[in-house]
Amino acid sequence: MSVTTLSKPNSVEVGKALVSHAMPILVAQLALMSTTVVDTLIAGRLGGPELATLGIGAGLYISIMLAFSSIVQGTTPVAAHEYGAQALRRLPTIFHQGCWLALLLGLLGMSLMLFPGWALGMSDMSADLNGRVRSYLTVLAIGLPALLLYRVCGAMLNALSKPRMLMQFGLVSAAVHLFLSPALALGWLGMRPLGVTGCAVAVSIINTGLALSALCYFAKSKIVRDLGLLRGWTAPQFKEIRNLCSVGFPMGASTFIEITGSSLVSLFVSPLGTAVVGANRVLGNLGSICYMYPMSIATAAMAQVGKAAGAAQTRRIWQVVFVSVALACAGSALIGICIWLAATWIVHKYSIDPAVREIAITLMPLLAMNQVALAFQTVTGQTLRGLKITGRLVPVSIVCSWGIRLFCGWLLCFHGWMVIGLGKQGISGFYYATIGAAFTASACYAAIMVYHRRRQKSQI
Protein backbone atom coordinates (compact mmCIF):
# COMPACT_ATOMS: atom_id res chain seq x y z
CA MET A 1 0.00 0.00 0.00
CA SER A 2 1.48 3.33 -1.04
CA VAL A 3 0.69 6.20 1.28
CA THR A 4 1.56 9.85 0.80
CA THR A 5 2.54 11.55 4.06
CA LEU A 6 2.34 15.33 3.92
CA SER A 7 3.40 17.92 6.47
CA LYS A 8 1.15 17.89 9.50
CA PRO A 9 -1.85 20.17 8.92
CA ASN A 10 -2.54 22.92 11.42
CA SER A 11 -5.24 21.88 13.92
CA VAL A 12 -6.86 25.31 13.77
CA GLU A 13 -7.12 25.13 9.98
CA VAL A 14 -8.61 21.65 10.15
CA GLY A 15 -11.07 22.83 12.80
CA LYS A 16 -12.11 25.81 10.69
CA ALA A 17 -12.63 23.56 7.66
CA LEU A 18 -14.75 21.15 9.73
CA VAL A 19 -16.86 23.92 11.25
CA SER A 20 -17.35 25.58 7.85
CA HIS A 21 -18.48 22.24 6.42
CA ALA A 22 -20.56 21.21 9.44
CA MET A 23 -22.51 24.40 10.14
CA PRO A 24 -24.68 24.31 6.98
CA ILE A 25 -25.33 20.64 7.71
CA LEU A 26 -26.30 21.48 11.29
CA VAL A 27 -28.69 24.22 10.19
CA ALA A 28 -30.23 21.90 7.57
CA GLN A 29 -30.63 19.08 10.09
CA LEU A 30 -32.11 21.33 12.75
CA ALA A 31 -34.50 22.80 10.19
CA LEU A 32 -35.67 19.34 9.18
CA MET A 33 -35.70 18.28 12.82
CA SER A 34 -37.98 21.20 13.61
CA THR A 35 -40.74 19.31 11.84
CA THR A 36 -40.72 16.68 14.59
CA VAL A 37 -40.60 19.39 17.25
CA VAL A 38 -43.63 21.13 15.75
CA ASP A 39 -45.47 17.83 15.39
CA THR A 40 -44.67 16.87 19.00
CA LEU A 41 -45.91 20.24 20.25
CA ILE A 42 -49.12 19.83 18.24
CA ALA A 43 -49.67 16.29 19.53
CA GLY A 44 -48.94 17.46 23.09
CA ARG A 45 -51.79 19.94 22.78
CA LEU A 46 -54.13 17.32 21.32
CA GLY A 47 -53.77 15.00 24.32
CA GLY A 48 -52.20 11.76 25.46
CA PRO A 49 -53.61 9.39 22.77
CA GLU A 50 -52.42 11.63 19.92
CA LEU A 51 -49.00 12.03 21.54
CA ALA A 52 -48.77 8.25 21.98
CA THR A 53 -49.71 7.79 18.30
CA LEU A 54 -46.94 10.14 17.28
CA GLY A 55 -44.47 8.53 19.67
CA ILE A 56 -44.98 5.02 18.29
CA GLY A 57 -45.68 5.92 14.63
CA ALA A 58 -42.87 8.44 14.29
CA GLY A 59 -40.50 6.03 16.02
CA LEU A 60 -41.17 3.32 13.42
CA TYR A 61 -41.04 5.80 10.54
CA ILE A 62 -37.76 7.27 11.72
CA SER A 63 -36.26 3.79 12.15
CA ILE A 64 -37.06 2.85 8.54
CA MET A 65 -36.32 6.26 7.07
CA LEU A 66 -32.94 6.70 8.76
CA ALA A 67 -31.86 3.12 8.06
CA PHE A 68 -32.60 3.48 4.35
CA SER A 69 -31.19 7.02 4.30
CA SER A 70 -27.96 5.69 5.77
CA ILE A 71 -27.76 3.09 3.01
CA VAL A 72 -28.06 5.67 0.23
CA GLN A 73 -25.71 8.01 2.13
CA GLY A 74 -23.05 5.38 1.53
CA THR A 75 -22.77 7.50 -1.62
CA THR A 76 -20.83 10.08 0.43
CA PRO A 77 -17.68 8.07 1.32
CA VAL A 78 -17.65 6.34 -2.09
CA ALA A 79 -17.91 9.64 -3.98
CA ALA A 80 -15.55 11.42 -1.56
CA HIS A 81 -12.82 8.84 -2.15
CA GLU A 82 -13.14 9.26 -5.93
CA TYR A 83 -13.26 13.06 -5.60
CA GLY A 84 -10.14 13.08 -3.43
CA ALA A 85 -8.37 10.84 -5.94
CA GLN A 86 -9.50 13.19 -8.76
CA ALA A 87 -11.36 10.34 -10.50
CA LEU A 88 -14.08 12.80 -11.55
CA ARG A 89 -15.41 10.68 -14.42
CA ARG A 90 -16.68 8.15 -11.88
CA LEU A 91 -18.93 10.63 -10.07
CA PRO A 92 -21.89 10.67 -12.54
CA THR A 93 -22.18 6.88 -12.43
CA ILE A 94 -22.03 6.88 -8.62
CA PHE A 95 -24.81 9.48 -8.48
CA HIS A 96 -27.04 7.69 -11.01
CA GLN A 97 -26.74 4.36 -9.23
CA GLY A 98 -27.39 6.04 -5.90
CA CYS A 99 -30.67 7.37 -7.28
CA TRP A 100 -31.71 3.92 -8.53
CA LEU A 101 -30.86 2.45 -5.13
CA ALA A 102 -32.96 5.16 -3.44
CA LEU A 103 -36.01 4.32 -5.55
CA LEU A 104 -35.69 0.58 -4.84
CA LEU A 105 -35.33 1.18 -1.11
CA GLY A 106 -38.22 3.63 -1.22
CA LEU A 107 -40.56 0.96 -2.55
CA LEU A 108 -39.37 -1.51 0.08
CA GLY A 109 -39.85 1.08 2.83
CA MET A 110 -43.36 1.84 1.63
CA SER A 111 -44.25 -1.84 1.93
CA LEU A 112 -42.92 -2.03 5.50
CA MET A 113 -44.93 1.05 6.52
CA LEU A 114 -48.15 0.12 4.74
CA PHE A 115 -48.14 -3.26 6.49
CA PRO A 116 -46.67 -2.50 9.95
CA GLY A 117 -48.00 -5.56 11.75
CA TRP A 118 -44.42 -6.93 11.95
CA ALA A 119 -43.62 -4.13 14.44
CA LEU A 120 -46.94 -3.27 16.07
CA GLY A 121 -47.50 -6.91 17.00
CA MET A 122 -44.58 -6.65 19.44
CA SER A 123 -46.67 -4.60 21.86
CA ASP A 124 -50.01 -5.19 23.56
CA MET A 125 -51.52 -1.79 22.65
CA SER A 126 -55.21 -0.98 22.39
CA ALA A 127 -57.08 -1.45 19.11
CA ASP A 128 -57.76 2.29 18.94
CA LEU A 129 -54.08 3.19 19.27
CA ASN A 130 -53.12 0.50 16.75
CA GLY A 131 -55.52 1.95 14.18
CA ARG A 132 -54.27 5.49 14.75
CA VAL A 133 -50.65 4.41 14.23
CA ARG A 134 -51.49 2.51 11.03
CA SER A 135 -53.23 5.57 9.53
CA TYR A 136 -50.28 7.78 10.44
CA LEU A 137 -47.75 5.41 8.83
CA THR A 138 -49.82 4.97 5.65
CA VAL A 139 -49.65 8.68 4.90
CA LEU A 140 -45.92 8.94 5.67
CA ALA A 141 -45.16 6.00 3.38
CA ILE A 142 -46.24 7.99 0.31
CA GLY A 143 -43.40 10.50 0.63
CA LEU A 144 -40.59 8.07 1.55
CA PRO A 145 -39.16 7.42 -1.99
CA ALA A 146 -38.94 11.17 -2.64
CA LEU A 147 -37.11 11.72 0.65
CA LEU A 148 -34.54 9.01 -0.15
CA LEU A 149 -33.93 10.61 -3.56
CA TYR A 150 -33.31 13.93 -1.82
CA ARG A 151 -30.88 12.18 0.54
CA VAL A 152 -28.82 10.94 -2.41
CA CYS A 153 -28.56 14.50 -3.73
CA GLY A 154 -27.51 15.64 -0.27
CA ALA A 155 -24.94 12.85 0.03
CA MET A 156 -23.35 13.90 -3.25
CA LEU A 157 -23.21 17.56 -2.23
CA ASN A 158 -21.62 16.54 1.07
CA ALA A 159 -18.98 14.49 -0.76
CA LEU A 160 -18.17 17.56 -2.88
CA SER A 161 -17.99 19.74 0.28
CA LYS A 162 -20.93 21.82 -1.00
CA PRO A 163 -23.55 21.44 1.74
CA ARG A 164 -24.73 25.07 1.83
CA MET A 165 -27.67 24.45 -0.50
CA LEU A 166 -28.94 21.79 1.89
CA MET A 167 -29.21 24.48 4.53
CA GLN A 168 -31.41 26.60 2.29
CA PHE A 169 -33.63 23.63 1.41
CA GLY A 170 -33.96 22.80 5.09
CA LEU A 171 -34.90 26.34 6.12
CA VAL A 172 -37.56 26.68 3.41
CA SER A 173 -39.07 23.26 4.21
CA ALA A 174 -39.16 24.11 7.94
CA ALA A 175 -40.97 27.38 7.22
CA VAL A 176 -43.56 25.60 5.06
CA HIS A 177 -44.06 22.88 7.67
CA LEU A 178 -44.47 25.45 10.46
CA PHE A 179 -47.71 26.57 8.79
CA LEU A 180 -48.87 23.47 6.93
CA SER A 181 -48.65 20.92 9.75
CA PRO A 182 -50.79 22.76 12.34
CA ALA A 183 -53.14 23.92 9.57
CA LEU A 184 -53.92 20.32 8.64
CA ALA A 185 -53.77 18.88 12.16
CA LEU A 186 -55.90 21.56 13.81
CA GLY A 187 -58.20 22.42 10.88
CA TRP A 188 -56.96 25.93 10.11
CA LEU A 189 -57.88 25.62 6.42
CA GLY A 190 -61.61 25.25 6.98
CA MET A 191 -61.51 21.46 6.84
CA ARG A 192 -62.00 19.02 9.68
CA PRO A 193 -58.94 18.61 11.93
CA LEU A 194 -56.87 15.58 10.96
CA GLY A 195 -54.90 15.28 14.21
CA VAL A 196 -51.41 13.84 13.93
CA THR A 197 -52.38 12.30 10.56
CA GLY A 198 -52.43 15.89 9.29
CA CYS A 199 -48.83 16.22 10.45
CA ALA A 200 -47.99 13.15 8.34
CA VAL A 201 -49.69 14.68 5.29
CA ALA A 202 -47.54 17.80 5.69
CA VAL A 203 -44.34 15.73 5.97
CA SER A 204 -45.11 13.76 2.79
CA ILE A 205 -45.87 16.93 0.81
CA ILE A 206 -42.62 18.54 1.98
CA ASN A 207 -40.53 15.44 1.22
CA THR A 208 -41.81 15.44 -2.35
CA GLY A 209 -41.05 19.14 -2.66
CA LEU A 210 -37.50 18.63 -1.37
CA ALA A 211 -36.75 15.96 -3.98
CA LEU A 212 -38.07 18.10 -6.84
CA SER A 213 -36.19 21.18 -5.58
CA ALA A 214 -32.90 19.27 -5.29
CA LEU A 215 -33.17 17.94 -8.84
CA CYS A 216 -33.94 21.44 -10.13
CA TYR A 217 -30.89 22.77 -8.30
CA PHE A 218 -28.72 20.03 -9.79
CA ALA A 219 -29.97 20.99 -13.26
CA LYS A 220 -28.79 24.59 -12.75
CA SER A 221 -25.71 24.18 -10.53
CA LYS A 222 -22.37 24.98 -12.19
CA ILE A 223 -20.38 22.31 -10.35
CA VAL A 224 -23.01 19.68 -11.16
CA ARG A 225 -22.95 20.67 -14.84
CA ASP A 226 -19.14 20.66 -14.91
CA LEU A 227 -19.07 17.16 -13.41
CA GLY A 228 -21.88 16.00 -15.72
CA LEU A 229 -23.91 14.40 -12.93
CA LEU A 230 -27.18 14.65 -14.87
CA ARG A 231 -25.79 13.85 -18.31
CA GLY A 232 -25.83 10.46 -19.99
CA TRP A 233 -28.12 8.88 -17.42
CA THR A 234 -27.14 5.24 -16.90
CA ALA A 235 -29.44 2.29 -16.37
CA PRO A 236 -29.19 0.29 -13.12
CA GLN A 237 -25.79 -1.44 -12.94
CA PHE A 238 -25.52 -4.32 -10.53
CA LYS A 239 -21.77 -3.94 -9.98
CA GLU A 240 -22.02 -0.25 -9.11
CA ILE A 241 -25.06 -0.70 -6.87
CA ARG A 242 -23.28 -3.56 -5.12
CA ASN A 243 -20.29 -1.28 -4.56
CA LEU A 244 -22.55 1.34 -2.95
CA CYS A 245 -24.30 -1.32 -0.91
CA SER A 246 -21.01 -2.77 0.37
CA VAL A 247 -20.50 0.54 2.16
CA GLY A 248 -24.11 1.65 2.59
CA PHE A 249 -25.76 -1.54 3.85
CA PRO A 250 -23.58 -1.90 6.96
CA MET A 251 -24.20 1.82 7.58
CA GLY A 252 -27.94 1.26 7.19
CA ALA A 253 -27.87 -1.85 9.36
CA SER A 254 -26.02 -0.03 12.15
CA THR A 255 -28.38 2.93 11.92
CA PHE A 256 -31.46 0.70 11.94
CA ILE A 257 -30.18 -1.20 14.96
CA GLU A 258 -29.31 2.00 16.83
CA ILE A 259 -32.58 3.75 15.98
CA THR A 260 -34.73 0.73 16.83
CA GLY A 261 -32.83 0.57 20.10
CA SER A 262 -34.39 3.97 20.74
CA SER A 263 -37.78 3.86 19.03
CA LEU A 264 -38.79 0.40 20.28
CA VAL A 265 -38.63 1.71 23.83
CA SER A 266 -41.99 3.39 23.13
CA LEU A 267 -43.47 0.02 22.21
CA PHE A 268 -41.97 -1.76 25.22
CA VAL A 269 -43.21 0.82 27.73
CA SER A 270 -46.68 1.20 26.20
CA PRO A 271 -48.19 -1.13 28.86
CA LEU A 272 -47.12 1.50 31.44
CA GLY A 273 -49.64 3.97 29.98
CA THR A 274 -49.89 6.85 27.53
CA ALA A 275 -48.28 9.29 29.97
CA VAL A 276 -45.07 7.24 30.02
CA VAL A 277 -45.09 6.87 26.23
CA GLY A 278 -45.70 10.61 25.87
CA ALA A 279 -42.86 11.50 28.26
CA ASN A 280 -40.52 9.18 26.38
CA ARG A 281 -41.57 10.89 23.15
CA VAL A 282 -40.76 14.31 24.61
CA LEU A 283 -37.27 13.21 25.68
CA GLY A 284 -36.72 11.34 22.43
CA ASN A 285 -37.53 14.47 20.48
CA LEU A 286 -35.26 16.64 22.63
CA GLY A 287 -32.49 14.06 22.45
CA SER A 288 -32.75 14.03 18.66
CA ILE A 289 -32.32 17.80 18.56
CA CYS A 290 -29.23 17.63 20.80
CA TYR A 291 -27.87 14.80 18.62
CA MET A 292 -27.88 17.04 15.55
CA TYR A 293 -24.77 18.92 16.75
CA PRO A 294 -22.38 15.95 17.01
CA MET A 295 -24.00 14.39 13.95
CA SER A 296 -23.26 17.48 11.83
CA ILE A 297 -19.60 17.42 12.94
CA ALA A 298 -19.49 13.68 12.25
CA THR A 299 -21.05 14.01 8.78
CA ALA A 300 -18.54 16.69 7.81
CA ALA A 301 -15.70 14.59 9.23
CA MET A 302 -16.83 11.55 7.22
CA ALA A 303 -16.57 13.50 3.97
CA GLN A 304 -13.25 15.13 4.93
CA VAL A 305 -11.76 11.78 5.94
CA GLY A 306 -13.02 10.17 2.73
CA LYS A 307 -11.40 12.82 0.55
CA ALA A 308 -8.14 12.63 2.51
CA ALA A 309 -8.13 8.83 2.17
CA GLY A 310 -8.75 9.11 -1.58
CA ALA A 311 -5.79 11.50 -1.86
CA ALA A 312 -3.67 9.25 0.44
CA GLN A 313 -3.13 12.09 2.92
CA THR A 314 -2.58 9.98 6.03
CA ARG A 315 -1.74 12.75 8.46
CA ARG A 316 -4.77 14.77 7.52
CA ILE A 317 -7.06 11.78 8.09
CA TRP A 318 -6.09 11.50 11.75
CA GLN A 319 -5.97 15.25 12.26
CA VAL A 320 -9.60 15.41 11.14
CA VAL A 321 -10.51 12.53 13.47
CA PHE A 322 -8.95 14.09 16.57
CA VAL A 323 -10.26 17.61 15.93
CA SER A 324 -13.79 16.41 15.14
CA VAL A 325 -13.94 14.33 18.35
CA ALA A 326 -12.79 17.32 20.39
CA LEU A 327 -15.33 19.67 18.80
CA ALA A 328 -18.22 17.24 19.19
CA CYS A 329 -17.52 16.23 22.79
CA ALA A 330 -16.93 19.79 24.00
CA GLY A 331 -20.10 21.09 22.38
CA SER A 332 -22.19 18.16 23.61
CA ALA A 333 -20.95 18.63 27.17
CA LEU A 334 -22.20 22.20 27.06
CA ILE A 335 -25.54 21.06 25.60
CA GLY A 336 -25.91 18.48 28.38
CA ILE A 337 -25.36 21.11 31.08
CA CYS A 338 -27.91 23.44 29.48
CA ILE A 339 -30.71 20.86 29.20
CA TRP A 340 -30.07 19.72 32.77
CA LEU A 341 -30.40 23.26 34.12
CA ALA A 342 -33.44 24.11 31.95
CA ALA A 343 -35.24 20.77 32.34
CA THR A 344 -38.46 22.05 33.89
CA TRP A 345 -38.85 24.96 31.48
CA ILE A 346 -38.24 22.74 28.43
CA VAL A 347 -40.70 20.03 29.48
CA HIS A 348 -43.44 22.58 30.24
CA LYS A 349 -43.08 23.92 26.69
CA TYR A 350 -43.56 20.44 25.25
CA SER A 351 -46.69 19.22 27.01
CA ILE A 352 -49.68 20.45 28.99
CA ASP A 353 -50.33 17.01 30.50
CA PRO A 354 -49.28 17.06 34.20
CA ALA A 355 -48.51 13.33 34.22
CA VAL A 356 -46.30 13.60 31.13
CA ARG A 357 -44.51 16.59 32.64
CA GLU A 358 -43.79 14.87 35.94
CA ILE A 359 -42.29 11.77 34.30
CA ALA A 360 -40.28 13.71 31.71
CA ILE A 361 -38.69 16.02 34.30
CA THR A 362 -37.41 13.06 36.34
CA LEU A 363 -35.74 11.62 33.20
CA MET A 364 -34.05 14.82 31.99
CA PRO A 365 -30.84 14.44 34.09
CA LEU A 366 -30.29 10.98 32.55
CA LEU A 367 -30.66 12.43 29.07
CA ALA A 368 -28.12 15.15 29.89
CA MET A 369 -25.60 12.64 31.26
CA ASN A 370 -25.55 10.72 27.96
CA GLN A 371 -24.52 13.58 25.66
CA VAL A 372 -20.70 13.33 25.69
CA ALA A 373 -20.53 9.54 25.27
CA LEU A 374 -23.07 9.74 22.44
CA ALA A 375 -21.02 12.48 20.72
CA PHE A 376 -17.84 10.38 20.91
CA GLN A 377 -19.68 7.33 19.59
CA THR A 378 -21.20 9.31 16.71
CA VAL A 379 -17.99 10.96 15.48
CA THR A 380 -15.78 7.88 15.73
CA GLY A 381 -18.43 5.79 13.99
CA GLN A 382 -18.85 8.22 11.10
CA THR A 383 -15.12 8.73 10.57
CA LEU A 384 -14.66 4.97 10.42
CA ARG A 385 -17.38 4.91 7.76
CA GLY A 386 -15.51 7.65 5.90
CA LEU A 387 -12.63 5.17 5.72
CA LYS A 388 -15.10 2.57 4.39
CA ILE A 389 -14.80 0.57 7.61
CA THR A 390 -18.44 -0.30 8.08
CA GLY A 391 -18.93 -4.04 8.55
CA ARG A 392 -17.10 -4.17 11.88
CA LEU A 393 -19.47 -1.64 13.39
CA VAL A 394 -22.58 -3.79 12.96
CA PRO A 395 -21.80 -6.32 15.72
CA VAL A 396 -21.04 -3.43 18.09
CA SER A 397 -24.41 -1.88 17.27
CA ILE A 398 -26.22 -5.18 17.87
CA VAL A 399 -24.65 -5.75 21.27
CA CYS A 400 -25.00 -2.16 22.48
CA SER A 401 -28.41 -1.22 21.04
CA TRP A 402 -30.34 -4.48 21.23
CA GLY A 403 -28.37 -6.26 23.93
CA ILE A 404 -27.64 -3.47 26.41
CA ARG A 405 -30.14 -0.74 25.58
CA LEU A 406 -33.22 -2.87 24.86
CA PHE A 407 -32.75 -6.15 26.74
CA CYS A 408 -30.99 -4.73 29.80
CA GLY A 409 -33.33 -1.74 29.71
CA TRP A 410 -36.37 -4.03 29.64
CA LEU A 411 -34.90 -6.08 32.47
CA LEU A 412 -34.30 -3.01 34.64
CA CYS A 413 -37.68 -1.51 33.75
CA PHE A 414 -39.94 -4.46 34.50
CA HIS A 415 -37.89 -6.80 36.72
CA GLY A 416 -34.91 -4.96 38.18
CA TRP A 417 -31.58 -6.62 38.82
CA MET A 418 -31.97 -8.53 42.03
CA VAL A 419 -28.37 -9.76 41.96
CA ILE A 420 -27.31 -6.30 43.17
CA GLY A 421 -30.54 -5.61 45.02
CA LEU A 422 -31.96 -3.29 42.38
CA GLY A 423 -35.75 -3.34 42.07
CA LYS A 424 -37.97 -2.37 39.16
CA GLN A 425 -36.84 0.97 37.72
CA GLY A 426 -39.77 1.72 35.40
CA ILE A 427 -38.90 3.74 32.34
CA SER A 428 -35.73 5.03 34.05
CA GLY A 429 -34.29 1.53 33.52
CA PHE A 430 -34.18 2.10 29.78
CA TYR A 431 -32.32 5.39 30.25
CA TYR A 432 -29.72 3.80 32.56
CA ALA A 433 -29.18 1.12 29.91
CA THR A 434 -28.90 3.78 27.19
CA ILE A 435 -26.02 5.45 29.04
CA GLY A 436 -24.28 2.09 29.43
CA ALA A 437 -24.76 1.31 25.73
CA ALA A 438 -23.25 4.65 24.65
CA PHE A 439 -20.13 4.19 26.78
CA THR A 440 -19.67 0.61 25.59
CA ALA A 441 -20.04 1.55 21.91
CA SER A 442 -17.61 4.46 22.36
CA ALA A 443 -14.98 2.13 23.81
CA CYS A 444 -15.44 -0.38 20.96
CA TYR A 445 -15.23 2.25 18.21
CA ALA A 446 -12.12 3.75 19.82
CA ALA A 447 -10.50 0.31 19.86
CA ILE A 448 -11.31 -0.23 16.16
CA MET A 449 -9.90 3.22 15.37
CA VAL A 450 -6.64 2.55 17.26
CA TYR A 451 -6.26 -0.84 15.56
CA HIS A 452 -6.76 0.67 12.11
CA ARG A 453 -4.28 3.48 12.80
CA ARG A 454 -1.59 1.08 13.99
CA ARG A 455 -2.17 -1.13 10.99
CA GLN A 456 -1.91 1.85 8.67
CA LYS A 457 1.34 2.99 10.28
CA SER A 458 2.85 -0.47 9.83
CA GLN A 459 2.16 -0.28 6.08
CA ILE A 460 3.89 3.07 5.51
C-alpha positions, 0 to 999 in steps of 0.5 A: 500500500502506497501512502503519501505523508504530507506535512502535518496540517494545522489543527486550527485550519482543520477545525475551521474547515470542519466547522465551515463544512458542518454548520450548513449541515447542522442548520439543515438538520435542525430545520428538518428536525424542527418538523418533529418538534412542531409535530410533537408540540401539536400532539402534546396539545391534542392530548395523550392518545395523539402524543402516543400515536406520534411517539410510536408511529414516528419512532417506526417511521424514523427507524425505517427512514434513517436506516434506508437514508444511511444506506443511500448516504453510503454514496458520500464516502464512495464519492468522496474517495473518488473526488479526493483521488480526482477520479471525476469521471466516476462521479456521474455513475455513482450518483445515477446508481445512488438514485436507482438504489434510493427508488428501490429502497423507497418501494421496500420502505413503503411496503414495510410502513403500509403493512406495519404488523411486523412491528406493532404486533410486538406490543399489547396496545389498544385497538384504537391506538393500533388503528391510529398508528397505522393511519399515520404510517400509511400517509408517511409511506407515500413521501418516503421514496422522494425523501430518499432521492433527496438524501442521495442528492444531499450525500453527493453535495456533502462528498463535494464539500458543497452542503450550503444548499442543503441548509437553504432547502432545510430552512424553506421546508421548515418554514412551510411545515411550520404553517402546513402541519398545524393547519392540517392537524388543527383544521386551520384551512376550513376542513375538519382537523386531521390530528397527527395524521395531518402532520404526516400529510404535511411531511409527505408533501414537503418530502416530495417538494424537497426531492423536486427542488434538489433535482432542479438545483442540480440541473442549474448548478455549475459544479453539477454541470461541470461534473456531468452528474445529470448527463448520460443517465445510466441504467441500473448497474448491478456492480455499481449498486453492489459497490454502494451497498457494500459501504451503505448496507452496513451503515444502514444496518447499524443505523437501523439497529441504533434507531430501533434501540431507541424507538422500540422503547416506546413500544416496550413501555406502552403497557405502562400507559400513555403518559409514560409513552408521551414523556418518552416521546418528549425526551426522544424528540429533545435528544434528537435535537441535541444529537444534531450537533455531534451528527453534523460534525461527524457528517462533515468529518466523514466526507473530509476523511473520505477525501483525505483517504482518496488523496492518500493524505494519512496525516490529515485523516487522523488530524480530522478525526482528533479535531472532530472528536474534540469539537463534538464532545466539548459542544455536547458537554455544554448542551448536556449542562444546558438541558439539565439546568433548563429541564423544567422549562423545556418540558413545560413547553412540550406538554400540557399534560401534568402526568407527562410533565412529571415523568419527563422532568425526572428523566431529563438528568439521565438524558443530559448525562448521555450527551458526551458519550453519544457524541464520541460514539457518533464521530468515531463511527462516522469517521470509520465509515468515511474510511469505508470501515463499516462491517465491523461496526454492525456487531457493536451496534447489535450488542449495544443497542439491542443487547444493552439498551433494549434487553438490559433496559427491559430487564431493569424496567420491568424486573430490576436486577436482584443480583445487586438488590436493584428493584424495578426501575420503570422507564428510568431503567431504559435510560440507565441502559442507554447510558451504558450502551453509549459508553460501551459503543464508544470504547469499541469504536475507539478500539477499532480506530486505534487498531486501524491506525496502527495497521496503517502505520505499519504499512507506511 
